[in-house]
Amino acid sequence: MMGPLALVFDTKRASQAPLDLLMMKPQNLHQEATKFFGTGEEKPLDFFRTFFDGVMAGGTAGVVVETALYPIDTIKTRLQAARGGGKINFNGLYSGLAGNLAGVLPASALFVGVYEPAKQKLLRMFPENLSALAHLTAGALGGVAASLIRVPTEVVKQRMQTRQFNSAPDAVRLIVSKEGFKGLYAGYGSFLLRDLPFDAIQFCIYEQLRLGYKAAARRELNDPENAIIGAFAGALTGAITTPLDVIKTRLMTQGPANQYQGIFDCVQTIVREEGPSALLKGIEPRVLWIGIGGSIFFGVLESTKRFLSKRHPPPPPHPKKDPTS
């Protein structure tokens, strides 16, 4: 079976993947989702309720954290995009926020909407001692689904953060006119290389720490505890994946000049021209940004999920089987 990381090494296939998914007919998408999520034990309402709650909670958490931490993300992007000893411009730190939120909202909603039912399905399939694998796989599945929206959003956001365009509509129009539709998916392979392990590792660390803490405390966790666990999971994952983030940023911001001929060429060029330490550019604001972001995201996510669950009627009790039947 091909692991999540194996998806990114054929860059031609990686860049074509989102286009293939976008061209898939709605009924085929529905059939594929039914094959994976559908079980004989669950009613369809259970899946759709889980999906809907995930969409609402994920969208809310994504918008809150993106708005709060956008300036730190802008500084990080400019640090990573600067070549050699280039100076960093601290003006316009909210440049591109409105256009980015238009992508963050559906991407975060879709990610959690896929992650939650996938996690529940996989936890039923796997033995308890493999719950980490279920969380890893669900995180990767959510990342693949959300990448269809995340990548164009990220391309436009980073081009605006580096002052290449003045508005999101102009950015989209000019990117498509100069680079074609595929320009909106520039760096798709490197994006998956960074985001699939990031999503999988972050959610796995978060879920496993929550499980361990709940077992020790023998109670449900409160919002501050969820936030602290989310901060730790985010900061650790952010530090580990910084080199992948640098590569992704360079590929996405290069524009039509095509300074790099792919992921490996990008790594070799950065190391040769700027030294290995350049692969850790922006690690401080990235760890700060994702640590605080993990705290806000998971805190808002869990509180929103809890709020939504209280609005649902309790499930009916399962009928007891007649032992004489």
C-alpha positions as CSV (number, residue, x, y, z in Angstrom):
1,M,0.0,0.0,0.0
2,M,1.4,3.4,-0.9
3,G,2.0,5.7,2.0
4,P,1.0,9.4,2.1
5,L,4.5,10.7,1.4
6,A,4.9,8.5,-1.7
7,L,2.3,10.6,-3.4
8,V,4.5,13.6,-3.7
9,F,7.7,12.3,-5.4
10,D,6.3,12.2,-9.0
11,T,5.8,15.9,-9.4
12,K,4.0,15.7,-12.7
13,R,1.4,13.3,-11.3
14,A,1.2,15.4,-8.1
15,S,0.4,18.6,-10.0
16,Q,-2.2,16.7,-12.1
17,A,-3.9,15.1,-9.0
18,P,-6.0,18.2,-7.9
19,L,-7.2,18.7,-11.5
20,D,-8.3,15.0,-11.8
21,L,-10.3,15.3,-8.5
22,L,-11.9,18.6,-9.6
23,M,-13.0,16.9,-12.9
24,M,-14.6,13.9,-11.1
25,K,-18.4,13.8,-11.4
26,P,-20.4,14.5,-8.2
27,Q,-22.0,11.1,-8.2
28,N,-18.6,9.4,-8.4
29,L,-17.4,11.5,-5.5
30,H,-20.5,10.5,-3.5
31,Q,-20.0,6.8,-4.4
32,E,-16.3,6.9,-3.3
33,A,-17.3,8.6,0.0
34,T,-20.0,6.0,0.6
35,K,-17.6,3.1,0.0
36,F,-15.2,4.4,2.6
37,F,-17.5,5.8,5.3
38,G,-20.6,3.7,4.9
39,T,-21.0,0.8,7.3
40,G,-23.8,-1.6,8.1
41,E,-23.8,-0.4,11.7
42,E,-24.3,3.4,11.1
43,K,-27.3,5.2,9.8
44,P,-26.6,7.7,7.0
45,L,-27.7,10.5,9.4
46,D,-24.8,9.7,11.7
47,F,-22.2,10.2,9.0
48,F,-23.8,13.4,7.7
49,R,-24.2,14.8,11.3
50,T,-20.5,14.1,12.0
51,F,-19.6,15.7,8.7
52,F,-21.7,18.7,9.2
53,D,-20.4,19.3,12.8
54,G,-16.9,18.9,11.5
55,V,-17.5,21.4,8.7
56,M,-19.0,24.0,11.1
57,A,-16.3,23.5,13.8
58,G,-13.4,23.4,11.4
59,G,-14.6,26.5,9.5
60,T,-15.0,28.5,12.7
61,A,-11.6,27.5,14.1
62,G,-9.8,28.1,10.8
63,V,-11.2,31.7,10.4
64,V,-10.5,32.6,14.1
65,V,-6.9,31.4,14.1
66,E,-6.1,32.8,10.6
67,T,-7.3,36.3,11.5
68,A,-5.5,36.4,14.8
69,L,-2.1,35.2,13.5
70,Y,-2.0,36.5,9.9
71,P,0.7,39.1,10.6
72,I,3.1,36.5,12.0
73,D,2.5,34.3,9.0
74,T,3.3,37.3,6.7
75,I,6.6,37.9,8.4
76,K,7.5,34.2,8.2
77,T,6.7,34.1,4.5
78,R,8.8,37.2,3.7
79,L,11.7,35.8,5.7
80,Q,11.6,32.5,3.7
81,A,11.2,34.2,0.4
82,A,14.1,36.6,0.9
83,R,17.2,35.4,-0.9
84,G,20.6,35.9,0.6
85,G,20.7,39.0,2.9
86,G,17.5,40.6,1.6
87,K,15.7,43.0,3.9
88,I,12.3,42.3,5.3
89,N,9.4,44.8,4.7
90,F,7.2,45.1,7.8
91,N,4.5,47.1,6.0
92,G,1.1,45.6,5.0
93,L,1.2,42.7,7.4
94,Y,-2.5,42.0,6.7
95,S,-2.0,42.1,2.9
96,G,-4.2,39.5,1.3
97,L,-6.2,38.5,4.5
98,A,-9.7,38.9,3.0
99,G,-8.9,36.7,0.0
100,N,-7.1,34.2,2.2
101,L,-10.1,33.9,4.5
102,A,-12.3,33.1,1.4
103,G,-10.1,30.0,1.0
104,V,-9.3,29.2,4.7
105,L,-13.0,28.9,5.6
106,P,-13.9,26.2,3.1
107,A,-10.5,24.5,3.4
108,S,-10.7,24.2,7.2
109,A,-14.3,23.2,7.0
110,L,-13.6,20.5,4.5
111,F,-10.5,19.2,6.4
112,V,-12.3,18.7,9.7
113,G,-15.5,17.5,7.8
114,V,-13.4,14.7,6.3
115,Y,-11.2,14.1,9.3
116,E,-13.9,13.5,11.9
117,P,-15.9,10.7,10.2
118,A,-12.7,9.2,8.8
119,K,-11.3,9.1,12.3
120,Q,-14.4,7.5,13.7
121,K,-14.5,4.9,10.9
122,L,-10.8,4.0,11.3
123,L,-10.9,3.8,15.1
124,R,-13.7,1.1,14.6
125,M,-11.6,-0.7,12.1
126,F,-8.2,-0.7,13.9
127,P,-7.4,-2.3,17.3
128,E,-7.1,0.1,20.2
129,N,-3.3,-0.1,20.3
130,L,-3.2,1.2,16.7
131,S,-5.3,4.4,17.4
132,A,-2.3,6.5,16.5
133,L,-2.3,5.0,13.0
134,A,-6.0,5.9,12.7
135,H,-5.4,9.5,13.6
136,L,-2.4,9.7,11.2
137,T,-4.4,8.3,8.3
138,A,-7.5,10.4,9.0
139,G,-5.2,13.5,9.2
140,A,-3.7,12.7,5.8
141,L,-7.1,12.1,4.2
142,G,-8.3,15.4,5.5
143,G,-5.2,17.1,4.2
144,V,-5.7,15.6,0.7
145,A,-9.3,16.8,0.5
146,A,-8.5,20.3,1.8
147,S,-5.5,20.7,-0.5
148,L,-7.9,21.3,-3.5
149,I,-8.7,24.6,-1.8
150,R,-5.7,25.2,0.3
151,V,-3.1,25.3,-2.6
152,P,-4.7,28.0,-4.7
153,T,-5.4,30.0,-1.6
154,E,-1.8,29.6,-0.4
155,V,-0.4,30.6,-3.8
156,V,-2.5,33.8,-4.0
157,K,-1.8,34.6,-0.3
158,Q,2.0,34.2,-0.6
159,R,2.2,36.1,-3.8
160,M,0.4,39.0,-2.1
161,Q,2.4,38.8,1.1
162,T,5.6,39.2,-1.0
163,R,4.0,42.3,-2.7
164,Q,3.6,40.7,-6.2
165,F,-0.1,41.7,-6.4
166,N,-2.3,44.3,-4.8
167,S,-5.6,42.2,-4.5
168,A,-6.7,38.6,-4.6
169,P,-8.9,39.0,-7.8
170,D,-5.9,40.5,-9.6
171,A,-3.6,37.8,-8.4
172,V,-5.9,35.0,-9.6
173,R,-6.5,36.7,-13.0
174,L,-2.8,37.4,-13.6
175,I,-1.6,34.1,-12.4
176,V,-4.0,32.3,-14.7
177,S,-3.2,34.6,-17.7
178,K,0.5,34.2,-17.4
179,E,1.0,30.7,-16.0
180,G,-2.3,29.0,-16.9
181,F,-4.7,27.3,-14.5
182,K,-1.9,25.1,-13.2
183,G,-0.2,28.3,-11.9
184,L,-2.8,28.2,-9.1
185,Y,-1.4,24.8,-8.1
186,A,2.3,25.8,-8.3
187,G,4.2,23.8,-5.7
188,Y,1.4,21.3,-5.2
189,G,3.8,18.4,-4.7
190,S,5.8,20.4,-2.2
191,F,2.6,21.4,-0.5
192,L,1.6,17.8,0.0
193,L,5.1,17.0,1.1
194,R,4.7,19.5,3.9
195,D,1.0,19.4,4.7
196,L,0.3,15.7,4.6
197,P,3.0,14.9,7.3
198,F,2.1,18.1,9.1
199,D,-1.6,17.4,9.3
200,A,-1.1,13.7,10.2
201,I,1.6,14.3,12.8
202,Q,-0.1,17.3,14.4
203,F,-3.5,15.7,14.8
204,C,-1.9,12.4,15.9
205,I,0.1,14.1,18.6
206,Y,-2.9,16.1,19.7
207,E,-5.3,13.1,19.8
208,Q,-2.8,10.8,21.6
209,L,-2.0,13.4,24.2
210,R,-5.7,14.0,24.8
211,L,-6.3,10.3,25.2
212,G,-3.5,9.9,27.7
213,Y,-4.5,13.0,29.7
214,K,-8.2,11.9,29.8
215,A,-7.2,8.4,31.0
216,A,-5.0,9.9,33.7
217,A,-7.6,12.6,34.8
218,R,-10.6,10.2,34.3
219,R,-12.7,13.1,33.0
220,E,-13.4,15.2,30.0
221,L,-10.8,17.9,29.3
222,N,-11.7,21.6,29.6
223,D,-11.0,24.3,27.0
224,P,-7.7,25.5,28.5
225,E,-6.4,22.0,28.7
226,N,-7.3,21.3,25.1
227,A,-5.6,24.6,24.1
228,I,-2.4,23.7,25.9
229,I,-2.2,20.3,24.3
230,G,-3.0,21.9,20.9
231,A,-0.2,24.5,21.4
232,F,2.4,21.8,22.2
233,A,1.3,19.6,19.2
234,G,1.4,22.6,16.9
235,A,4.8,24.0,18.0
236,L,6.5,20.6,17.8
237,T,5.1,19.7,14.4
238,G,5.9,23.2,13.1
239,A,9.6,22.9,14.1
240,I,9.9,19.5,12.5
241,T,8.4,20.5,9.2
242,T,10.1,23.9,8.8
243,P,12.5,22.7,5.9
244,L,9.5,21.4,4.0
245,D,7.7,24.8,4.5
246,V,10.8,26.7,3.2
247,I,10.8,24.5,0.0
248,K,7.1,25.0,-0.4
249,T,7.3,28.8,-0.1
250,R,10.2,29.1,-2.6
251,L,8.3,27.0,-5.2
252,M,5.1,28.9,-4.7
253,T,6.6,32.3,-4.9
254,Q,8.9,31.8,-7.8
255,G,6.3,32.8,-10.4
256,P,6.8,32.3,-14.1
257,A,10.6,32.6,-13.8
258,N,10.9,28.9,-12.7
259,Q,14.1,29.3,-10.7
260,Y,13.6,25.8,-9.4
261,Q,12.9,22.7,-11.5
262,G,11.1,20.8,-8.7
263,I,11.5,19.8,-5.1
264,F,14.9,18.2,-5.2
265,D,16.4,21.0,-7.4
266,C,15.0,23.5,-5.0
267,V,16.7,21.8,-2.0
268,Q,20.0,21.5,-3.8
269,T,19.9,25.2,-5.0
270,I,19.1,26.5,-1.5
271,V,21.8,24.5,0.1
272,R,24.4,25.3,-2.5
273,E,23.7,29.1,-2.7
274,E,22.7,29.8,0.9
275,G,23.8,26.9,3.0
276,P,21.9,24.3,4.9
277,S,20.8,26.7,7.6
278,A,18.6,28.4,5.0
279,L,16.2,25.4,5.2
280,L,15.4,26.6,8.7
281,K,14.6,30.2,7.7
282,G,11.6,31.5,9.6
283,I,11.6,28.7,12.2
284,E,11.1,31.1,15.1
285,P,8.0,32.9,13.8
286,R,6.7,29.5,12.4
287,V,6.9,27.7,15.8
288,L,5.4,30.8,17.5
289,W,2.7,31.1,14.9
290,I,1.7,27.4,14.8
291,G,2.1,26.9,18.6
292,I,-0.3,29.8,19.3
293,G,-2.4,28.8,16.3
294,G,-2.7,25.2,17.6
295,S,-3.8,26.5,21.0
296,I,-6.5,28.7,19.4
297,F,-7.5,26.2,16.7
298,F,-8.0,23.2,18.9
299,G,-9.5,25.3,21.7
300,V,-12.1,26.7,19.4
301,L,-12.6,23.4,17.6
302,E,-13.4,21.4,20.7
303,S,-15.7,24.1,22.2
304,T,-17.6,24.4,18.9
305,K,-17.9,20.6,18.6
306,R,-19.2,20.5,22.2
307,F,-21.7,23.3,21.5
308,L,-23.0,21.6,18.4
309,S,-23.3,18.2,20.1
310,K,-25.5,19.7,22.8
311,R,-27.9,20.9,20.1
312,H,-28.5,17.3,18.8
313,P,-31.1,15.1,20.4
314,P,-29.6,12.0,22.2
315,P,-29.5,8.9,20.0
316,P,-32.3,6.4,20.7
317,P,-31.3,3.4,22.8
318,H,-30.5,0.2,20.9
319,P,-33.4,-2.3,21.2
320,K,-32.5,-5.3,23.3
321,K,-32.5,-8.6,21.6
322,D,-35.1,-11.2,22.9
323,P,-33.0,-14.1,24.2
324,T,-35.8,-16.5,23.2
325,S,-35.9,-15.3,19.6
